[in-house]
Every structure is written in C-alpha cells, then in structure tokens.
Amino acid sequence: MKTFQEKKEAWWEWHKANPHIWQYFERFAYEAVNKDIKKISHWLIINRIRWETYIITTGEDFKIPNDYIAFYARLWQAKHPQHKDLFNTKRMIGERDIHE
C-alpha cells in the first residue's frame, strides 16, 4: 500500500501530464461559485470532467483515478483560499495536519 506522500507524488506527476483536468476543475468549480453555491462535491466536479473527456473528446480512453480526486480539492483550497470551504475534505490516511 502506498503512503500518503507516495500517492501525492504520483498524483502530482499525473497532474503535470494532464493540465487540462485542472483547467476543467477550476472552470466547473467557478461555475458553482458564480451561481452562489456554497458547497459542492469535488467528486461531482470530477465526474463532470469525466463526462466531458469521455463523451466530448475522441481518441483513446482517458481515466481519472479516484485516488486523485481529493488532491484536486486540496489544490483548489490552496489556490483559492477565498473559496476554500467550497469542498468538504477529510484528512487522508497518512496526511499530516497543517498545524502539526
């Protein structure tokens, strides 16, 4: 089983290779913010991205690993602190508290 840090590093490499996923994530999260939605599921955002990349695009199958979804919510919270409460997150196994 991978440690939290190993999962985070694997996600980061995948994230750098797939920047369009973050572009979609921000776009769809901001659509919610602009509709004055205070809480939304980061899984819902990722599943909308899955729809867009599966139905709208053509070519090879493209998969977003479930293990990476929580990291996108955390990236959103880091980059958009004014909207950090948009997603509920729980501490992941092995993740350190920022106050530790």
ABEGO torsion letter per residue (X at the ends): XBBAAAAAAAAAAAAAABAAAAAAAAAAAAAAAAAGBABBBAAAAAAAAAAAAAAABBEBBBBBBAAAAAAAAAAAAAABAAAAAABBBBBBBGBBBAAX
